Amino acid sequence: MLESYPKDLGGIDRDKLAECIAACFECAQVCTACADACLSEDTVADLTKCIRTNLDCADICATTGRALSRHTGYDANLTRAFLEACATACQACGDECTQHAEMHEHCRICAEACRRCEEACRALVGAL
């Protein structure tokens, strides 16, 4: 889709942008699935913070992915704020899921997706 946009993207690195959009949507899906898997665990009461962090991260990643997909009227300051919020949410979720990764495979997978998304967001901020 980025290639079909009729105007200039405002100097944004297309590859980093595409990577970040994909990472955001992947992370949103993985976090949603991890929260659902946590709800199915016998120790669900011990995973309350993880579930909340998963759902917050999923919402922020999905919103960031959608915002990054829109280019008309581009505002670098707003884009930077989205990316920084997303990186922060991914860091928090990755840290929380890492605490449960040895016991729950879904948390290990989620922590990895969060780290990838955090890195993609920070790389794109650096390219703005």
Backbone bond lengths (Angstrom), bond angles and torsions (degrees), N, CA, C in turn:
res aa  C-N    CA-C-N  psi(-1)  N-CA   C-N-CA  omega(-1)  CA-C   N-CA-C  phi
1 M - - - 1.450 - - 1.523 111.60 -
2 L 1.318 117.03 -35.60 1.464 119.23 -178.84 1.522 111.82 -60.28
3 E 1.318 116.07 -35.35 1.465 120.70 -179.81 1.526 111.57 -68.48
4 S 1.322 117.06 -25.63 1.459 119.99 -176.72 1.528 112.95 -88.89
5 Y 1.333 117.79 -6.49 1.467 119.83 -178.84 1.523 109.34 -64.05
6 P 1.325 118.08 128.14 1.464 120.87 -171.12 1.533 115.75 -73.66
7 K 1.319 117.73 -14.14 1.458 120.30 -177.80 1.529 110.16 -117.77
8 D 1.310 114.74 173.25 1.457 121.18 175.49 1.531 108.96 -67.35
9 L 1.312 117.81 145.52 1.459 121.67 -179.48 1.533 112.65 -84.41
10 G 1.307 116.62 9.12 1.455 119.63 178.23 1.514 113.38 81.17
11 G 1.301 117.08 26.92 1.460 120.81 177.58 1.516 114.68 82.18
12 I 1.314 118.29 7.62 1.463 120.98 178.71 1.528 109.19 -75.13
13 D 1.310 116.94 137.46 1.463 123.14 176.22 1.533 108.19 -65.08
14 R 1.330 116.71 112.63 1.474 121.36 -176.66 1.521 112.77 -58.68
15 D 1.327 116.83 -40.79 1.467 119.53 -178.41 1.527 111.50 -65.04
16 K 1.327 116.69 -44.16 1.466 120.18 178.76 1.525 110.78 -66.55
17 L 1.318 116.50 -38.04 1.457 120.66 178.01 1.525 110.28 -63.98
18 A 1.307 117.16 -48.04 1.466 120.97 -179.79 1.528 110.87 -62.36
19 E 1.318 116.70 -42.06 1.465 121.19 178.84 1.529 110.22 -62.72
20 C 1.310 116.87 -41.48 1.460 121.20 -178.54 1.529 111.14 -68.27
21 I 1.311 117.33 -43.77 1.466 120.35 178.04 1.529 109.93 -59.17
22 A 1.316 117.00 -46.91 1.470 121.14 179.81 1.529 110.94 -62.81
23 A 1.326 116.99 -42.57 1.465 120.76 179.81 1.525 111.40 -64.00
24 C 1.323 116.52 -38.80 1.465 120.42 178.59 1.524 111.49 -62.69
25 F 1.328 116.72 -47.42 1.461 119.02 -178.30 1.526 111.60 -70.36
26 E 1.336 117.79 -36.14 1.465 120.56 175.67 1.526 109.63 -62.39
27 C 1.317 116.63 -46.64 1.456 120.99 -177.90 1.528 110.93 -63.86
28 A 1.313 117.20 -40.90 1.464 120.32 177.84 1.530 110.81 -58.68
29 Q 1.309 116.63 -44.02 1.468 120.73 -179.76 1.520 110.89 -66.92
30 V 1.330 116.81 -46.18 1.463 120.83 -177.67 1.532 110.54 -64.64
31 C 1.325 117.41 -42.01 1.466 120.25 178.93 1.525 111.70 -63.69
32 T 1.321 117.08 -39.74 1.462 120.91 177.40 1.526 110.18 -62.99
33 A 1.329 116.15 -44.65 1.464 120.52 179.59 1.527 111.53 -66.60
34 C 1.330 117.04 -37.19 1.461 120.37 178.80 1.525 110.17 -65.74
35 A 1.328 117.63 -43.69 1.461 120.42 177.60 1.527 110.35 -58.77
36 D 1.322 116.19 -42.79 1.459 120.61 179.16 1.525 110.88 -64.03
37 A 1.331 116.59 -42.40 1.463 120.48 178.40 1.527 110.68 -64.45
38 C 1.336 116.79 -39.83 1.466 120.27 177.16 1.523 110.75 -58.93
39 L 1.326 116.64 -39.10 1.455 120.79 179.65 1.529 112.53 -65.17
40 S 1.333 117.02 -20.44 1.462 121.39 179.80 1.527 113.20 -92.50
41 E 1.321 116.69 -6.61 1.466 120.69 -179.25 1.533 110.50 -75.15
42 D 1.327 115.78 148.15 1.463 120.74 176.45 1.524 111.59 -63.37
43 T 1.327 116.36 -27.11 1.470 121.98 -178.17 1.524 111.12 -98.93
44 V 1.307 117.33 36.11 1.465 121.88 -174.34 1.524 112.00 -55.62
45 A 1.314 118.43 -33.65 1.474 121.00 -179.67 1.525 110.88 -63.22
46 D 1.322 117.23 -30.36 1.473 121.48 178.69 1.526 112.00 -78.73
47 L 1.309 117.45 -8.95 1.465 122.25 -174.71 1.528 112.75 -110.10
48 T 1.321 117.22 12.69 1.470 121.05 -177.36 1.526 112.07 -56.30
49 K 1.328 116.97 -48.26 1.460 120.14 -179.80 1.528 110.69 -64.87
50 C 1.308 117.02 -38.06 1.469 121.20 179.27 1.529 110.21 -63.51
51 I 1.314 116.76 -43.64 1.467 120.83 -179.96 1.516 110.19 -62.54
52 R 1.314 116.64 -46.80 1.463 120.66 179.74 1.525 110.91 -61.15
53 T 1.326 116.64 -44.31 1.462 121.32 -179.51 1.522 110.53 -65.18
54 N 1.331 116.61 -40.17 1.468 121.27 176.20 1.526 111.30 -58.25
55 L 1.315 116.14 -48.78 1.461 120.07 -176.23 1.522 112.22 -68.64
56 D 1.335 116.96 -38.79 1.469 119.71 175.60 1.521 110.57 -62.80
57 C 1.334 116.05 -45.60 1.461 120.34 -179.37 1.529 110.74 -63.50
58 A 1.321 116.85 -41.95 1.468 120.73 179.32 1.523 110.86 -59.22
59 D 1.332 116.40 -45.05 1.465 120.34 179.99 1.525 111.46 -64.01
60 I 1.315 116.95 -44.69 1.469 120.83 -178.34 1.528 110.90 -67.39
61 C 1.324 117.29 -40.92 1.466 120.31 178.74 1.525 111.74 -64.76
62 A 1.323 116.96 -44.25 1.467 120.17 179.86 1.528 110.65 -63.03
63 T 1.310 116.28 -43.06 1.464 120.52 179.13 1.524 110.82 -64.35
64 T 1.322 116.46 -42.23 1.465 120.39 179.23 1.526 110.43 -64.50
65 G 1.317 117.65 -42.98 1.462 120.98 178.27 1.515 112.06 -60.31
66 R 1.331 116.12 -41.13 1.466 119.68 178.04 1.529 110.86 -67.42
67 A 1.330 117.10 -43.55 1.469 120.16 -179.92 1.526 111.02 -63.47
68 L 1.323 117.25 -39.08 1.470 120.59 179.09 1.526 112.05 -68.72
69 S 1.314 116.62 -20.52 1.461 121.11 179.97 1.512 112.83 -80.72
70 R 1.328 116.80 -10.75 1.468 121.58 179.02 1.527 108.78 -103.04
71 H 1.329 116.30 131.35 1.465 120.12 -175.60 1.524 114.00 -120.85
72 T 1.310 116.88 -19.79 1.456 119.68 179.97 1.526 108.70 -66.69
73 G 1.325 116.78 129.96 1.458 120.75 -179.13 1.509 113.08 71.58
74 Y 1.322 117.23 29.55 1.465 124.15 -177.50 1.528 112.00 -49.01
75 D 1.329 116.00 133.34 1.462 123.35 177.97 1.532 107.23 -126.99
76 A 1.331 117.27 108.58 1.470 121.86 -175.81 1.528 111.90 -60.80
77 N 1.327 117.17 -37.32 1.467 119.40 -179.13 1.525 111.76 -66.24
78 L 1.311 116.31 -41.40 1.460 120.27 178.52 1.531 110.44 -68.31
79 T 1.320 116.25 -41.84 1.463 120.30 177.59 1.523 110.29 -60.17
80 R 1.310 117.22 -44.35 1.465 121.93 178.57 1.533 110.03 -59.87
81 A 1.329 117.58 -42.66 1.466 121.07 179.81 1.535 111.37 -63.24
82 F 1.340 116.84 -43.02 1.469 120.37 175.69 1.523 110.40 -58.57
83 L 1.321 116.45 -48.49 1.468 120.95 -176.89 1.520 111.96 -64.09
84 E 1.314 116.83 -40.64 1.465 119.49 -179.94 1.523 111.08 -68.40
85 A 1.332 116.71 -40.00 1.468 119.95 176.46 1.524 111.02 -63.60
86 C 1.307 116.27 -41.11 1.461 120.70 179.84 1.526 110.80 -65.95
87 A 1.316 117.30 -44.69 1.466 120.97 178.58 1.529 110.15 -60.95
88 T 1.315 117.47 -40.38 1.467 121.59 179.03 1.527 111.18 -64.76
89 A 1.331 116.46 -45.02 1.467 120.93 178.47 1.529 110.95 -62.87
90 C 1.318 116.00 -41.88 1.468 120.19 179.51 1.528 111.67 -66.03
91 Q 1.309 116.35 -38.58 1.465 119.68 177.83 1.532 110.22 -63.35
92 A 1.336 116.49 -46.50 1.464 120.92 179.71 1.525 111.56 -62.20
93 C 1.320 116.18 -44.70 1.463 120.36 -179.15 1.530 111.08 -68.33
94 G 1.333 115.89 -41.80 1.459 119.70 177.18 1.516 111.79 -60.47
95 D 1.332 116.18 -41.73 1.464 120.41 178.41 1.521 111.17 -64.56
96 E 1.322 116.86 -43.78 1.468 120.64 -179.67 1.524 110.87 -65.50
97 C 1.322 117.09 -45.76 1.464 119.82 -179.18 1.528 111.92 -66.38
98 T 1.313 117.20 -32.67 1.466 120.62 178.29 1.529 110.61 -60.74
99 Q 1.317 116.84 -33.09 1.461 120.40 179.11 1.532 112.50 -64.92
100 H 1.313 116.80 -22.26 1.471 121.50 -177.60 1.530 112.29 -110.97
101 A 1.326 116.86 1.45 1.468 121.68 -171.03 1.520 114.16 -64.62
102 E 1.308 118.08 -32.70 1.466 119.53 179.97 1.519 111.66 -70.01
103 M 1.324 116.33 -29.77 1.459 120.21 -177.53 1.536 112.57 -93.28
104 H 1.349 116.10 -29.89 1.470 119.97 -174.31 1.528 110.15 -128.89
105 E 1.310 116.52 115.45 1.465 122.31 -179.36 1.529 111.50 -60.05
106 H 1.318 117.42 -37.27 1.462 119.68 179.84 1.521 111.22 -62.86
107 C 1.313 118.04 -32.87 1.466 120.43 177.00 1.532 110.84 -71.10
108 R 1.328 117.28 -36.29 1.473 120.17 176.89 1.520 110.19 -63.27
109 I 1.317 116.67 -45.37 1.461 121.77 179.72 1.531 109.98 -63.48
110 C 1.306 116.22 -41.68 1.465 120.85 -179.56 1.529 110.69 -65.33
111 A 1.322 117.10 -43.60 1.469 120.19 179.17 1.523 110.45 -58.63
112 E 1.327 117.08 -40.34 1.466 120.79 178.98 1.525 111.35 -65.15
113 A 1.326 117.46 -42.99 1.468 121.01 179.01 1.524 110.19 -64.19
114 C 1.321 116.22 -39.51 1.470 120.01 178.82 1.525 110.68 -63.99
115 R 1.311 117.46 -41.10 1.468 120.78 179.51 1.530 110.94 -64.33
116 R 1.331 116.13 -41.60 1.475 119.51 178.33 1.525 110.64 -62.54
117 C 1.321 116.99 -43.36 1.461 120.80 -178.72 1.525 110.37 -67.88
118 E 1.305 116.73 -42.50 1.469 120.39 178.00 1.523 109.96 -58.23
119 E 1.321 116.89 -46.60 1.474 121.06 179.51 1.530 111.61 -62.23
120 A 1.338 116.21 -41.95 1.480 119.98 -179.84 1.525 110.90 -65.14
121 C 1.319 116.90 -40.00 1.471 120.53 178.15 1.526 110.85 -65.16
122 R 1.313 116.41 -44.28 1.470 119.44 -179.40 1.530 111.26 -67.00
123 A 1.321 116.20 -36.23 1.474 119.38 177.68 1.516 110.75 -65.13
124 L 1.313 117.16 -40.14 1.461 120.53 -179.97 1.539 110.45 -69.67
125 V 1.316 117.63 -39.52 1.471 119.92 175.20 1.516 109.64 -57.89
126 G 1.314 116.93 -42.32 1.455 121.71 179.65 1.528 113.20 -64.99
127 A 1.327 115.73 -23.27 1.466 120.04 -178.43 1.526 112.45 -93.68
128 L 1.324 117.81 -5.70 1.476 119.82 -178.96 1.508 111.20 -74.77
